[in-house]
Amino acid sequence: MSKNHAPELQGTTPLTFKGDLAAQMVEDLDNYVTRAIETAAEKRETLWHRDYSSHTAYTESVELNRQRFRKQIGCYDERLLINSLTYLGTTNATAHIAEGENFTVSRVRWQVFDEVEGEGLLLEPNDNIPVIAQVVALPDADWTPEMIAGVTDELPSSAQFAKHLASAGCRVVVPLLINREDTYSGNQKIGAFTNQPHREFIYRMAYQLGRHIIGYEVQKVLSLVDWMSSFDVPIGVIGYGEGGLIAFHSAAVDTRIQATVVSGYFQSREEVWREPIYRNVWGLLHEFGDAEIASLIAPRTLIVEASRGPEVAGPPPRRDGRGGAAPGQLVSPPLESVEAEFNRAKSIYEQLNCPNNTHLICPEDRLPGSTETLTTFLTSLGVENAHIDKNQSFTLDATEPFDYETRQQRQFMQLVNLTQRFLREAATRRQEFFWNKTDSSSLAKWEETCVDAKTYFWDEVIGRCPPPDVPANPRTRLIYDEPKWKGYEVVLDVWKDVFAYGILLLPNDLAPGEQRPVVVCQHGLEGRPQDTADPNIQSVYHSYAAQLADRGFITYAPQNPYIGNDAFRVIQRKANPIKWSLFSLIIRQHERTLDWLAELPYVDENRIGFYGLSYGGKTAMRVPAVLEKYACSICSADFNEWIVKNATFDSRYSYMFTGEYEMPEFDLGNTFNYAEMAGLIAPRPFMVERGHDDGVAPDEWVAHEFARVRRLYVRLGIADKTEIEFFDGGHQINSQDTFRFLHRHLNWTQP
């Protein structure tokens, strides 16, 4: 029965917290991550070793940072070489669509990868006019190339910057970007639709595979740079809004770009987590703010235009069964934020003795592509007496109406198909990354050769946040008094103003001096410790912590922070840019809990097992892989072909079509699936509990991935330490073979 104001556990102080401890814990974790973001800028300098002695020395000194940045934005696949663009015409419409006074406009495409082409417009000076510069001009994602080329009249003439540069004598290519609509974000063949913007839909599958919508579009730009480099004419990039992002990042990774204009984008990025999720970059703020990205462009020219940026209130509205998009807004960069970040970048240019290579321009009309901006841009590309005439007129050829939607769908599906190819290749990449570098010839060799993989998993995949830095200060209160055990709420400090919370169940028949095994029983999504520990709660957990306590185990039910709907997902959003994840925090909470449990006189610290359901099963794969104090682990109602589940386009089991937008983990597909995580747990005992009717995944995915785990344990000579239980049921604790597994491997006699 429940007892209010009951005595605390011996050796602890009374727990007097009131209200919802789980909600308070999540709020405290959110504040902790917010504070970490605020201090990220001052910490990132340790990752830079700039040499200001010369421009050449400087460029070489930041090359490692550039390579890390390329990986973070998923821009590292080898492109196909191109020596020309292809005019894109049909029997209904010619490629040539318009003429200016001194240039022509044509629709073109160019090859980037086997499955992917860039597509857009080429504005080419007439044959008798020398090309003064070559420019890749990028519109915002919701603008078409035709808008900034002046082929359509949706924009004011002054904002048609591609047309004005062509009029000045530049060869200009305007790529199409993937837009923010949701028309194709789903799979009609399986009846799955979402309201995710196209950019988010690509982001989700690509992020899991170490790529990014940003990297894909940068690659399209760099293919054009490859082509332009065959001409002895300087190359520049200019972009607005999302196009500004792509132009900015392209120049940061490719030193062949001599001048860059970023309009309606550049600012302090500490609140990138508020922006649409397709701007989420793993580890961005850990090493890069916009000033640091600008430092990869230095000493080349950077022009920041403080135009009014795109404003997007959120994803497309939910309708007709479409949902699942992540929240996120775009607001115009505040001028004070632009100026503050620009000044940080300018200080680097000043130390390189080239302060005149960076410019901040604030157009009076707040539109992109001001005359001052374009003139400065051309001058930086070596054009003498650069002149922009915004009054030039256009002649449009008579053509059939162009199918803009089909072009957008074609570009979208090419990136989907490319990413699905990367998904098919992921198993081979994991073989190269993990299995080829480990040695299963003996247990000793296995543990020795897994050390680097464990470090990489924690540092680069999960993200390693600071360890607990305050005493545990345990506070407890009695909340259950059952015939066979008593239950205590427990609060442990982890960091200043951050705690871990759970429920400890202690058998009543503990003898003086006796030490028993502990089973840590982890709830799933939106769950609470009471779900596993309270014998009166009827649910899919079947009170399994209480059942195990009835069997004489000590059990502990932690509160994990994946509760509160978007409250915890915001933590994940905030954490990713500083190279943390929700599990970075969870691991440290469990670390503190394990240390405290080990200090209890009745706990055998060498016999602490883990057993989690659903999101708790996700925890069972990640936390014991890092924390070796867990003597065994059971993954219930979660184990499956995790990479496919997150990235496939062809199954309704996929997280691609659901609201769990926090699920993708950057580059996990090329490094660790569940078999590899189980390999990090080995040689400790590992078990999977699987209901045939569990909607998490089909049996075939689960069995396929577990077969890889069993093969490893067999090769290590410990086949008896791993097993899987299939049972006739759904997403729930079954507790038959799993309980026997715990008794056997935690050395506790079955009743």
C-alpha positions in Angstrom: 0.0 0.0 0.0 1.1 3.6 -0.5 2.4 5.6 2.5 2.6 9.4 2.3 5.5 11.0 4.2 7.0 7.6 4.9 10.6 7.1 6.1 13.5 7.5 3.8 16.0 4.7 2.8 18.8 4.4 5.3 21.8 6.4 4.4 19.8 9.0 2.4 18.0 12.2 3.2 14.3 12.7 2.9 12.9 13.4 -0.6 10.6 16.4 -0.3 10.1 17.3 -4.0 6.5 17.9 -4.9 4.8 17.9 -8.2 5.7 15.9 -11.4 9.3 14.7 -10.9 9.5 13.5 -14.5 8.4 16.8 -16.0 10.8 18.7 -13.6 13.7 16.4 -14.7 13.0 17.0 -18.4 12.8 20.8 -17.8 16.1 20.7 -15.9 17.8 18.8 -18.7 16.5 21.3 -21.2 18.0 24.1 -19.2 21.3 22.2 -18.9 21.5 21.8 -22.7 20.6 25.5 -23.2 23.5 26.5 -20.9 25.8 24.2 -22.9 24.8 26.0 -26.1 25.5 29.4 -24.6 29.1 28.3 -23.7 29.7 26.4 -27.0 31.3 29.3 -28.8 34.1 29.8 -26.3 34.9 26.1 -26.1 35.1 25.5 -29.9 38.3 27.5 -30.2 40.2 24.4 -28.9 39.3 22.7 -32.2 41.0 25.3 -34.3 44.7 25.9 -34.8 44.8 28.8 -37.2 48.2 29.9 -38.7 47.9 33.6 -39.6 51.5 33.8 -40.9 50.4 33.8 -44.5 47.3 33.1 -46.6 48.6 29.8 -47.8 49.6 28.7 -44.2 46.2 29.7 -43.0 44.3 27.8 -45.6 46.4 24.7 -44.8 45.9 25.2 -41.0 42.1 25.0 -41.3 42.0 22.1 -43.7 41.1 19.5 -41.0 38.2 21.7 -39.9 37.1 21.9 -43.5 37.2 18.1 -43.8 35.2 17.7 -40.6 32.7 20.2 -41.9 32.3 18.3 -45.2 31.4 15.2 -43.2 29.0 17.0 -41.0 26.9 18.3 -43.9 27.2 14.9 -45.7 29.3 16.2 -48.6 32.0 13.6 -49.3 30.8 11.3 -52.0 32.8 11.3 -55.3 31.0 13.2 -58.0 30.9 12.2 -61.7 33.2 14.4 -63.8 31.4 16.6 -66.3 32.8 18.6 -69.2 29.6 20.2 -70.3 26.0 21.0 -69.4 23.1 19.4 -71.3 20.4 21.5 -72.8 17.0 20.3 -71.6 14.5 20.5 -74.4 11.5 18.4 -75.4 9.3 17.9 -78.5 7.0 20.5 -77.0 9.5 23.0 -75.8 13.0 24.0 -76.8 15.8 24.4 -74.2 16.2 28.0 -75.2 13.5 30.0 -73.4 14.5 33.7 -73.3 16.8 36.4 -74.5 18.2 39.5 -72.8 19.9 42.3 -74.7 23.3 40.5 -74.4 22.6 37.0 -73.2 20.3 34.0 -73.6 18.5 31.8 -71.1 18.2 28.0 -71.5 17.1 25.1 -69.4 20.0 22.8 -68.6 20.9 19.8 -66.5 24.2 18.2 -65.4 25.2 14.9 -63.9 26.2 14.8 -60.2 26.0 11.1 -59.3 24.7 8.1 -61.1 21.1 8.7 -59.9 21.3 12.5 -59.5 21.3 15.4 -61.9 21.4 19.1 -61.2 18.8 21.0 -63.1 18.1 24.7 -63.7 18.9 27.6 -66.0 22.0 28.7 -67.9 22.2 32.4 -68.6 25.0 32.7 -71.2 26.4 35.9 -72.7 26.1 36.2 -76.4 28.9 34.8 -78.6 30.4 38.2 -79.2 30.6 39.2 -75.6 33.5 38.0 -73.4 32.5 36.2 -70.1 33.7 38.4 -67.3 32.9 36.0 -64.5 31.1 32.7 -63.8 28.5 32.6 -61.1 26.3 29.9 -59.5 23.2 31.9 -58.3 20.9 30.1 -55.8 17.3 31.2 -55.1 15.6 30.4 -51.9 14.1 26.9 -51.7 10.6 28.2 -52.4 11.7 30.3 -55.4 12.2 28.8 -58.8 15.3 29.5 -60.9 13.0 31.4 -63.3 12.1 33.9 -60.6 15.7 35.2 -60.0 16.4 35.0 -63.7 13.5 37.3 -64.5 11.8 34.7 -66.7 8.7 35.0 -64.5 7.5 38.2 -62.8 6.8 36.9 -59.3 9.7 38.9 -57.9 10.4 42.6 -58.1 12.9 43.3 -60.9 15.5 44.5 -58.4 15.6 41.1 -56.7 16.2 39.2 -60.0 19.9 39.0 -59.3 20.7 36.2 -61.7 19.4 38.3 -64.6 21.4 41.4 -63.5 24.6 39.4 -63.3 24.1 38.0 -66.7 23.3 41.4 -68.1 26.7 42.5 -66.7 28.5 39.8 -68.7 28.6 36.8 -66.3 27.9 33.2 -67.3 25.3 32.3 -64.6 23.8 28.9 -63.7 20.8 28.8 -61.4 20.1 25.4 -59.8 16.7 24.3 -58.6 16.5 23.6 -54.9 14.2 21.2 -53.2 11.3 23.2 -51.9 9.3 23.2 -48.7 6.0 21.8 -50.0 4.9 18.3 -49.0 3.4 17.1 -52.3 5.7 14.1 -52.7 6.6 13.5 -49.0 5.3 10.0 -48.8 4.9 6.8 -50.8 1.7 6.3 -52.6 2.4 2.7 -53.3 2.1 1.8 -49.6 -0.4 4.5 -48.8 1.9 6.5 -46.5 1.8 10.3 -46.6 3.2 13.0 -44.4 3.2 16.8 -44.1 6.9 16.9 -43.9 8.4 19.5 -46.2 10.3 17.9 -49.1 13.6 19.1 -47.5 12.7 17.3 -44.2 11.7 14.1 -45.9 15.1 13.9 -47.6 16.9 15.0 -44.5 15.4 12.2 -42.3 16.6 9.3 -44.5 19.9 11.0 -45.4 20.8 11.9 -41.9 20.7 8.3 -40.7 23.2 7.4 -43.6 25.7 10.2 -42.9 24.3 12.5 -45.7 22.2 15.6 -45.7 19.9 17.6 -47.9 22.5 20.4 -47.4 25.3 18.2 -48.6 23.4 17.0 -51.6 22.7 20.5 -52.8 26.2 21.6 -52.2 27.4 18.7 -54.4 25.2 20.0 -57.2 26.9 23.4 -56.9 30.3 21.8 -56.8 29.6 19.9 -59.9 29.1 23.2 -61.6 32.3 24.5 -60.1 34.0 21.4 -61.6 32.7 22.4 -65.0 33.5 26.1 -64.6 37.0 25.3 -63.6 37.8 24.3 -67.1 37.5 27.9 -68.2 40.0 30.5 -67.2 37.4 32.8 -65.7 36.9 33.5 -62.0 34.1 31.7 -60.1 31.7 33.1 -57.5 28.5 31.9 -55.8 25.6 34.0 -54.6 22.5 32.8 -52.7 19.4 34.0 -50.9 17.6 32.3 -48.0 18.1 28.5 -48.3 20.2 29.3 -51.4 22.3 31.5 -49.2 23.0 28.6 -46.9 24.0 26.4 -49.9 26.2 29.1 -51.4 27.8 29.7 -48.0 28.5 26.1 -47.3 29.7 25.5 -50.9 32.4 28.2 -50.6 33.4 26.8 -47.2 34.2 23.4 -48.6 35.7 24.4 -52.0 38.5 26.9 -52.3 38.0 27.2 -56.1 35.2 29.6 -55.3 36.7 33.0 -55.2 33.9 35.2 -54.0 30.7 34.5 -52.1 27.5 36.4 -51.4 25.2 35.2 -48.6 21.9 37.0 -48.5 19.0 36.6 -46.0 20.7 33.8 -44.0 24.0 34.7 -42.2 23.6 35.2 -38.4 24.4 33.8 -35.0 23.2 30.2 -35.1 22.8 29.4 -31.4 19.0 29.0 -31.9 19.3 26.8 -35.0 17.2 24.3 -33.0 14.2 26.6 -33.6 14.7 26.5 -37.4 13.3 23.7 -39.6 14.8 20.3 -38.8 16.4 20.1 -42.2 18.9 22.7 -41.0 19.9 20.4 -38.1 23.6 19.5 -38.5 25.2 17.1 -36.1 28.0 18.8 -34.1 27.6 22.1 -35.9 27.9 24.5 -32.9 30.5 22.2 -31.3 32.9 23.5 -33.9 31.2 26.0 -36.2 29.1 29.1 -35.9 28.5 31.1 -39.1 31.7 33.0 -38.2 33.7 29.8 -38.1 32.2 28.7 -41.4 33.2 32.1 -42.8 36.7 31.4 -41.6 36.9 28.5 -44.0 36.2 30.9 -46.8 38.9 33.4 -45.6 40.9 35.0 -47.1 38.6 34.8 -50.1 35.9 37.4 -50.4 32.7 37.0 -48.3 29.9 39.5 -48.8 27.0 39.3 -46.2 23.9 40.9 -47.4 21.4 41.7 -44.6 18.3 41.4 -46.7 15.0 40.3 -45.3 15.2 36.5 -45.1 12.4 34.0 -45.9 9.7 33.7 -43.2 8.1 30.3 -42.7 5.7 29.8 -39.9 6.1 26.0 -39.8 5.6 22.9 -41.9 2.6 22.5 -44.2 -0.6 22.1 -42.2 -1.8 18.7 -41.2 -4.6 17.6 -43.5 -6.1 14.5 -45.2 -4.2 12.1 -42.9 -0.9 13.9 -43.5 1.2 14.6 -40.3 4.5 13.8 -38.6 6.5 16.9 -39.6 8.8 18.4 -37.1 8.1 21.9 -35.8 10.4 24.7 -36.9 10.2 28.2 -38.1 12.2 30.6 -40.3 12.3 34.2 -39.3 14.3 36.9 -41.0 17.8 37.2 -39.4 17.7 40.1 -36.9 20.2 42.8 -37.9 21.9 42.8 -34.6 22.5 39.0 -34.9 23.9 39.5 -38.4 26.2 42.3 -37.2 27.4 40.4 -34.2 28.3 37.3 -36.2 29.8 39.3 -39.0 32.1 41.1 -36.6 33.3 37.7 -35.3 34.1 36.7 -38.9 35.7 40.1 -39.7 38.2 39.7 -36.8 39.6 36.6 -38.5 40.0 38.5 -41.8 41.7 41.4 -39.9 44.2 38.9 -38.4 44.9 37.8 -42.0 45.5 41.4 -43.0 42.6 41.3 -45.5 39.7 43.1 -43.8 38.6 44.5 -47.2 37.8 41.0 -48.3 34.7 40.9 -46.2 31.7 43.2 -46.5 28.4 43.7 -44.7 25.8 45.4 -46.9 22.3 46.4 -45.7 20.0 47.1 -48.6 17.5 49.9 -48.0 14.7 47.9 -49.6 15.8 44.7 -47.7 15.6 42.7 -51.0 18.4 40.4 -52.1 20.8 41.3 -54.8 21.2 45.1 -54.3 23.2 47.1 -56.8 25.9 47.6 -54.1 26.1 43.9 -53.4 26.3 42.8 -57.0 28.9 45.5 -57.8 31.0 44.5 -54.8 30.7 40.9 -55.8 31.9 41.5 -59.4 34.7 43.7 -58.2 35.9 40.9 -55.9 35.9 38.6 -58.9 38.3 40.9 -60.7 35.9 42.8 -62.9 37.1 46.3 -63.4 34.6 49.1 -63.4 31.8 46.7 -62.6 28.4 48.0 -63.5 24.9 46.7 -62.8 22.1 47.9 -64.9 18.8 46.8 -63.4 16.7 48.3 -66.2 17.5 45.8 -69.0 14.5 44.2 -70.6 13.8 40.6 -71.6 12.2 38.9 -74.5 10.5 35.6 -73.8 10.4 32.9 -76.5 7.0 31.5 -77.3 7.0 28.1 -75.7 4.6 25.6 -74.2 3.9 26.2 -70.5 6.7 24.6 -68.5 5.8 21.8 -66.0 7.4 23.1 -62.8 5.9 20.4 -60.7 7.3 17.5 -62.7 10.8 19.1 -62.4 10.5 19.4 -58.7 9.2 15.8 -58.4 12.1 14.6 -60.6 14.7 16.3 -58.5 13.1 15.1 -55.3 12.8 11.5 -56.3 16.4 11.4 -57.6 17.6 12.3 -54.0 15.2 9.7 -52.6 16.6 7.0 -54.9 20.2 8.0 -54.2 19.6 7.8 -50.5 17.9 4.4 -50.8 21.0 3.2 -52.7 23.2 4.4 -49.8 20.8 2.4 -47.5 21.4 -0.7 -49.5 25.2 -0.1 -49.3 25.1 0.6 -45.5 25.7 -3.0 -44.5 28.9 -3.1 -46.6 30.1 0.1 -45.0 29.4 -1.3 -41.5 31.4 -4.4 -42.4 34.3 -2.1 -43.4 33.9 0.2 -40.4 33.3 -2.4 -37.6 33.6 -6.0 -38.5 36.8 -5.8 -40.5 38.5 -3.9 -37.7 37.5 -6.3 -34.9 38.8 -9.8 -34.1 36.4 -12.5 -33.0 39.1 -15.3 -32.7 39.0 -15.1 -28.9 37.2 -13.2 -26.2 40.4 -11.3 -25.3 41.0 -10.2 -28.9 37.3 -9.2 -29.2 37.4 -7.0 -26.2 40.7 -5.5 -27.2 39.7 -4.7 -30.7 36.3 -3.2 -29.7 37.9 -0.5 -27.6 38.2 2.0 -30.4 34.7 1.2 -31.7 33.2 1.8 -28.2 35.0 5.2 -28.0 33.8 6.2 -31.5 30.2 5.1 -30.7 30.1 7.2 -27.6 32.0 10.2 -28.9 30.8 10.4 -32.5 27.4 8.7 -32.6 25.8 9.2 -29.2 27.8 12.2 -28.2 29.8 12.4 -24.9 28.6 15.2 -22.6 30.5 16.0 -19.4 30.4 13.4 -16.5 28.5 14.1 -13.3 30.2 17.0 -11.5 28.3 17.1 -8.1 27.9 14.6 -5.3 24.9 12.2 -5.8 23.2 13.6 -2.6 20.6 10.7 -2.6 17.1 11.6 -1.4 14.4 8.9 -1.0 10.9 8.3 0.3 8.9 5.2 0.8 6.0 4.9 -1.6 5.2 1.1 -1.7 5.0 -1.3 1.1 4.1 -4.7 -0.4 4.2 -8.2 1.3 7.5 -9.1 -0.4 9.2 -5.7 -0.9 9.3 -2.0 -0.2 9.5 0.7 -2.9 11.4 4.0 -2.6 11.4 7.0 -4.9 15.0 8.1 -5.4 16.5 11.3 -6.6 20.2 11.6 -7.4 22.0 14.8 -8.4 23.9 14.5 -11.7 25.0 18.0 -12.5 24.2 21.3 -10.8 20.4 21.7 -11.0 20.0 18.4 -12.9 18.9 15.1 -11.3 18.1 11.5 -12.1 14.9 10.0 -10.8 13.7 6.4 -10.3 12.1 3.8 -8.0 14.0 1.3 -6.0 12.3 -2.0 -5.0 14.0 -3.8 -2.1 12.9 -7.4 -1.0 11.9 -7.6 2.6 13.9 -10.8 3.2 17.3 -9.3 2.6 19.7 -10.8 5.2 22.4 -8.7 7.0 25.5 -8.7 4.8 23.7 -10.3 1.9 24.3 -8.8 -1.6 21.9 -9.5 -4.4 21.6 -8.8 -8.1 19.8 -5.8 -9.4 17.6 -5.6 -12.6 17.2 -2.1 -14.0 13.8 -2.0 -15.6 13.4 0.7 -18.2 10.0 2.1 -19.4 9.3 3.1 -23.0 8.1 6.3 -24.7 6.0 8.5 -22.5 6.4 6.0 -19.7 7.2 6.4 -16.0 8.9 4.2 -13.4 5.5 3.5 -11.8 4.5 1.7 -15.1 7.1 -1.1 -14.3 7.1 -0.9 -10.5 3.5 -0.5 -9.4 1.7 -3.9 -9.1 -1.7 -2.2 -9.5 -1.0 -0.6 -12.9 -2.3 -2.8 -15.7 -0.3 -2.2 -18.9 2.0 -3.7 -21.5 4.7 -3.7 -18.8 2.9 -6.2 -16.6 4.6 -4.5 -13.6 7.7 -6.5 -14.5 9.9 -4.7 -12.0 7.4 -5.7 -9.3 7.3 -9.2 -10.6 11.1 -9.5 -10.4 11.1 -8.1 -6.9 8.6 -10.8 -6.0 11.2 -13.2 -7.1 13.8 -11.7 -4.8 15.7 -9.4 -7.2 16.4 -5.9 -6.2 15.0 -3.8 -9.0 15.4 -0.2 -10.0 13.1 1.6 -12.5 14.7 4.8 -13.8 12.8 7.7 -15.3 14.3 8.3 -18.8 13.6 11.8 -20.3 11.6 10.7 -23.4 8.4 12.0 -22.0 6.3 15.1 -22.5 5.8 14.9 -26.3 7.8 17.7 -27.9 9.4 18.7 -24.6 12.0 15.9 -24.8 12.3 16.2 -28.6 13.3 19.8 -28.2 16.2 18.6 -26.0 17.3 16.4 -28.8 17.1 19.3 -31.2 19.1 21.5 -28.9 21.6 18.8 -28.2 22.5 17.7 -31.8 24.2 20.9 -32.8 26.6 20.7 -29.8 27.3 17.1 -30.7 25.1 15.5 -28.0 21.9 13.5 -28.2 19.2 12.6 -25.7 21.2 9.5 -25.0 24.3 11.6 -24.1 22.3 12.8 -21.1 20.6 9.4 -20.4 24.0 7.7 -20.3 25.3 10.1 -17.6 22.1 9.6 -15.6 22.5 5.9 -15.7 26.2 6.2 -14.9 25.3 8.1 -11.7 22.6 5.6 -10.9 24.9 2.6 -11.3 27.6 4.2 -9.1 25.0 4.8 -6.4 23.5 1.3 -6.6 27.0 -0.1 -6.4 27.5 1.7 -3.1 24.5 0.1 -1.4 25.6 -2.6 1.0 23.0 -5.1 -0.3 23.8 -4.7 -4.0 26.3 -6.9 -5.8 27.8 -4.4 -8.2 28.9 -7.2 -10.5 25.4 -8.4 -11.0 23.4 -5.4 -12.3 21.4 -6.3 -15.4 19.3 -4.1 -17.8 15.8 -4.9 -19.2 14.0 -2.4 -21.3 10.8 -2.3 -23.3 10.3 -0.2 -26.5 12.2 3.0 -26.1 13.6 1.2 -23.0 14.7 -1.4 -25.5 16.4 1.3 -27.5 18.1 2.2 -24.3 19.1 -1.4 -23.8 21.1 -1.3 -27.0 22.9 2.0 -26.4 23.5 2.4 -22.7 25.0 -1.0 -21.9 27.1 -0.7 -25.1 28.8 2.3 -23.4 28.5 1.5 -19.6 30.2 -1.8 -18.9 28.9 -2.0 -15.3 25.7 -3.5 -16.8 26.4 -7.2 -16.6 23.7 -8.2 -19.2 21.1 -6.5 -21.3 17.6 -7.5 -22.6 16.1 -5.6 -25.5 12.3 -6.0 -25.6 9.9 -4.8 -28.3 12.5 -2.7 -30.1 15.2 -4.9 -31.6 15.1 -5.0 -35.3 16.9 -3.8 -38.5 17.2 -0.4 -37.1 18.8 1.4 -40.0 16.2 0.1 -42.4 13.4 1.1 -40.0 14.7 4.7 -39.9 15.6 5.2 -43.5 13.5 3.0 -45.8 11.0 4.6 -48.2 9.3 1.3 -48.9 7.7 0.1 -45.7 5.0 1.4 -43.4 7.1 0.2 -40.5 9.5 3.0 -41.3 9.9 6.1 -39.0 10.0 8.1 -42.3 6.2 8.4 -42.0 5.7 9.0 -38.3 6.1 11.9 -35.9 9.2 10.5 -34.1 11.4 13.0 -35.8 14.1 12.6 -33.2 14.9 9.0 -34.2 17.5 9.5 -36.9 21.1 9.4 -35.5 23.7 10.9 -37.8 25.7 8.4 -39.8 24.5 5.5 -37.7 23.8 3.5 -40.8 27.5 3.3 -41.8 28.7 2.5 -38.3 26.4 0.7 -36.0 23.2 -1.3 -36.5 21.8 -3.3 -33.6 24.1 -6.2 -34.3 27.1 -3.9 -34.0 25.7 -2.4 -30.8 25.2 -6.0 -29.4 28.8 -6.6 -30.4 29.8 -3.7 -28.1 27.8 -5.4 -25.3 29.5 -8.8 -26.0 30.8 -10.9 -24.3 28.2 -10.0 -21.7 24.9 -11.9 -22.0 22.4 -10.3 -24.4 18.8 -11.2 -25.1 15.9 -10.1 -27.4 12.2 -10.5 -26.5 9.9 -10.3 -29.5 6.2 -10.6 -29.9 5.1 -11.9 -33.3 2.4 -9.2 -33.5 4.6 -6.3 -32.4 4.1 -3.4 -34.8 7.7 -2.1 -34.4 8.9 -4.3 -37.2 8.2 -7.6 -38.9 9.7 -10.8 -37.5 11.9 -11.1 -40.6 13.7 -7.9 -39.8 14.2 -8.9 -36.2 15.4 -12.4 -37.0 17.7 -11.2 -39.7 19.5 -8.8 -37.3 19.6 -11.2 -34.4 21.2 -13.9 -36.6 24.2 -11.6 -36.9 24.4 -11.3 -33.1 24.2 -15.1 -32.6 26.9 -15.7 -35.2 29.2 -13.4 -33.2 28.5 -15.1 -29.9 29.0 -18.5 -31.5 32.3 -17.4 -32.9 33.3 -16.1 -29.5 32.5 -19.5 -28.0 29.7 -18.1 -25.9 26.6 -19.1 -27.7 24.9 -19.8 -24.4 25.0 -16.1 -23.6 22.6 -14.9 -26.2 19.1 -15.9 -27.1 15.9 -14.6 -28.6 12.3 -15.4 -27.4 9.5 -15.2 -30.0 6.1 -15.3 -28.4 2.5 -15.1 -29.6 1.7 -11.5 -28.6 2.4 -7.8 -29.3 4.3 -4.9 -28.0 4.7 -6.0 -24.4 6.7 -7.6 -21.7 6.2 -11.4 -21.9 8.7 -12.3 -19.1 8.9 -16.0 -19.6 12.3 -16.7 -21.1 13.6 -13.3 -20.1 13.1 -14.0 -16.4 14.9 -17.3 -16.8 17.7 -15.5 -18.6 18.1 -13.1 -15.7 18.1 -15.8 -13.1 20.7 -17.7 -15.0 23.1 -14.9 -15.9 22.7 -12.8 -12.7 23.1 -16.0 -10.7 19.9 -15.8 -8.7 18.0 -19.0 -7.9 14.6 -19.3 -9.6 11.6 -19.6 -7.2 
